[in-house]
């Protein structure tokens, strides 16, 4: 709590007020705290250790969080302490989503509406491209002697083939989250709000759709509903691109997890995390689905 106590003293919002602080669970990169002061509740976000190695730009995060908040989809940024890169955010009352709570047609349609709102945000500060992020992560792996799956580099030619396929039906980039764990959706009773913008950037909207479909373990039916609701019709090419981006989500975050296993001070088994991701990606890469998606994305 020493970092939290230091940060607490730098925030003007609750200066001269009685403050109660408690850790919030669920973060895989940062420290998050619930702060109660003056009868109000806030979320205080403290960056994790060495997160610049994960290609996280805190200036980009704050800018994008404010842009998303302007549409009402993201929490308001109430204060930023630049010396510590600490953000104080609006507390959103309501249940945090999980894989289990999102497994229905109704929730998938609500998610699609949230994406439309997020993607209509003012343009974010920087761009995001998972293929280039993988290039960057592989350099970090070399420089810091990070252990990754032994067969990872053998699959790089296939990743180049996937990149060519998704480029054929590419959509104009929009303000994307790019890391939509189920727990980054909070149901405020009116809509599914979206939190945590540290990897956000302008990107193809199908990456967000595919990434969240993978995180939520959506089956083919729910992925189809997500695509149809978002685009207003079932677009087979974009559904195929969604599925390829879902795969790339596992491929890219495998490296993220491996780097975290090396640098993170959080009490979390990142080795199990990235191993599970990679094994899931391998199963898809060795399945008949991949060829179907590559053909679908190219037509």
N, C-alpha and C positions, 0 to 999 in steps of 0.2 A: 504493500500500500504506500510505500515511500514516494514513488513517482506520482501517485494519485494525490497524496497530501501536498506535494510541491505544486502540482497543477491547480489544485483547489484554491491555493492562495493567490494565484495569478488571475483568476476569473473575477471580473467586476460585477457580474450579474448577482452574485450572492454575497458581496462584500458587506460586512457588518450584520450578517444574518446567521442564525443558527443553521448549521449544515449537517445533514446526515448522508453518508455515502456508503454504497454497497456494490460489490462486483456484479456485473451482468454476465451470464454464461453464454457460450455459443460462438464467440469470436475466434477465428483461426489465425489472425494476423496481429490484431491490436488488443489493447486492454479497454474494456468498456465498463462504465460505471453508471449506476442510477444515483442521481443527486437530488435530495429533497431539501429545499430551502425556501423560507417565506411562504409556505403553503403551496409551492409549485414543485413540479418534478421535471428533471432534465436528464439527458444522456450526455455524459462526458466521454470523449473518445481520445485515447492516448496511443500514439503509434507504437507498433512493436519494434523490436531490435533489428537493426540492419535491413529494414524493409526496402531500402533503395536497391538492394540486390535482386529484389523481386520485380523491379521496374515500376515501383510505385512512386509517383510524383505527388507530393502533398499539396503543392500549389494547384496542380490539376484537379486533385480531389476536392479541394475547397471550392474552386470555381464551379466545377460541375455539380457539386451538391447544392450550391445556391441556384444554379440554373434549373435543376430538377425541382427544387422547392418552389420555384416561381410558378410551376404548373399545378402545385398542390400534391404531386405524386410523391415527392420526397419530403423528409422532415425539414423544417426551417432551421437554418444555421443561425443560432442566436448570438454566438460569440466565437471568435477565433483568436487563439493566443499564438502568434506566429513564432515566437521564440522557442516554443515547445511543440509546435504543430498540433496543438490541442484544439479540438472543436467541441463546442457545447451545442447540442442539438435539441430540437423539440422532442419531448417524450410523446410517443404515439400510443394511446391506450388501446388495448385490444390484443387478441391472441396472435402469437407468432406462428406462422405456418410450418408444417412439416410435410414429408412425403405422403404420410397417411391422410392428412387433411386436404390435400390437393388432388386426390385420386377420384375426381368425379367430373362429369361433363359441365356441371354448373360452375365449379371452381376454375376449370380450364377456360371457360368463356370469360369469367371475371379477370383471369390473368391476361387474356388477350386484350381486354379493354384497358388494363393497366399499362400494357406495353404501348398501346396507341398513345396514351397520355404521356408516358415517358419519352417516347420517340418524337413527340411534338415539342419537347423542351427546346429552349434556345440552344444553338449549336454549342457543343462542349469545347473545351480549350484545345485538347489534343486528339489525335486519331488513335485507334486501336486496331491491330491486325494480329491475329493469333499466330499466323505463319511467321511473321517477323519477330514476334515475342518468343517463339520457340528458338529461332536463331540466336536471340539475345541470351536466353536461358542456357543454351548449350555453351556459349562463351563463358558464362558464370560458372557452369559445371567444370569446365577446363581450368579456369583460373583458381578456383577454390577447392579443387579435387573433391567434388561432390559425387557421391555414389548414386548411379542411376541403373535401371534395368540393363543387363548386359546386351540384350538384343535391340535396344532402342534405336541405335543409329542404323541398323539394318533396314529399318522401316522408313528411313528418310526419303528414298525414291518414291515410295507410295504416297507420302505426304505431298510431294511435288505434283503428283498426278491428281490428288484431291484438290490441290490449290488451282490447277488449271480448270478442273471441272466446275468449281464453284464460281470462278471468274466469268464463265460464259453467261450466266443469268444474273450477274451482280446487280444489286439495287443501289440507288443513291444512298450514301451514308447518312445516318441520323444519330441522335444522341442516345448511345447505348450504355447499358450497365456492364455487361460482359462477364459478370460473375454472380449470376442469380441463383445462389443457394436457396432452397425452400425457405430457410429461416430469414431471408432478406425480404420476404413478404410479410406484412403485418395487416391484419384485417381490422380496420377502424370502424366497421359497421356499415360503411357506405361503399368503400372500395378497398382493394388490396394496395396498400401503400408500399413503396419500395425504398429500402435503406441501404447504406454502405456503398459509397461511390469511389472507392480507392483505385479500382481498375477500370473505371468508366472512361469512355472516349467515343468519338464518332466512328461508327462501324456499320456494316451491313445489318439491317434489322433481323435477318435470318440467323445471325449468330446468336442474338439474344434468345430467339425462339428455340433454337436447337440446344443451346446451353441449358436453359431452364428445363427443357424436356428431358435432358439427360440427368440433371440433378434430381428431378422429381420422379425419375424412373417411369416415365410415361410409356405406355404400350402404343402399338401402331394406331389404335382407334383414337386415343387421346391426343396423339401428335397430329392426326388428321383434323381433329376438331379445333386444335389450337391454330393450325394453319388456315383453315376455312374461316374461322371467326376473325382472325387478324386481317386477312386479305379480302374478306367479304365474299369469297368463293374458294373452291378447292383448286389451288394452283399446283399441279403435279410437279412442275419444275422446282418451284420454291419449297415444296415439301421435301423433295430429294435433297435440295441444298441445306434445308434445316437439319436433316438427318446426318449429312456429312459434317456440318458444323457441330452437331451433338457429339460425333466421334472425335472431332478435333478438340473439343472441350476436354475430354479425357486424356488425349495425347498431350495437350499443353499443360494441363494442371498436374500431370504426372511429374513433370520437371519442377513445377512450383513446389509440390510436396517434397520432392527430393532435396531441393535447396532449403526448404523450411526444416527438414530433418537435420540439416547441418547447422543452421543458424538460430533457430527459434528457441526462446526461453520458456515458451508456453508448455504446460503440462498436457501434451497431446501426442499420440502415436502417429507421427507423420510418415514413418516408414510403412506402416500398415495402410495408411491413406493412399500413398502413391502406388504401392504394390497392387492394391485393389483396383485403382484407376487403370493401371497399365494392363492388368489381366482382363479387365472388361473391354478395353480398347482392342486387345489382341483377338478376343472372341469375335468382335465385330469385323475386324480386318480380315479374318480367316473365314468369314461366313459368305453366303450367297447374297446377303443384303447389300454388301458393299458394291458389287458389280451392278446391281439394280439401281442403286443411288447414283453411281457414276454415270450410268446411261441416262437416268432421269434428269440429272442436273445439266446434262449436255444437250438436251432436246427441248 
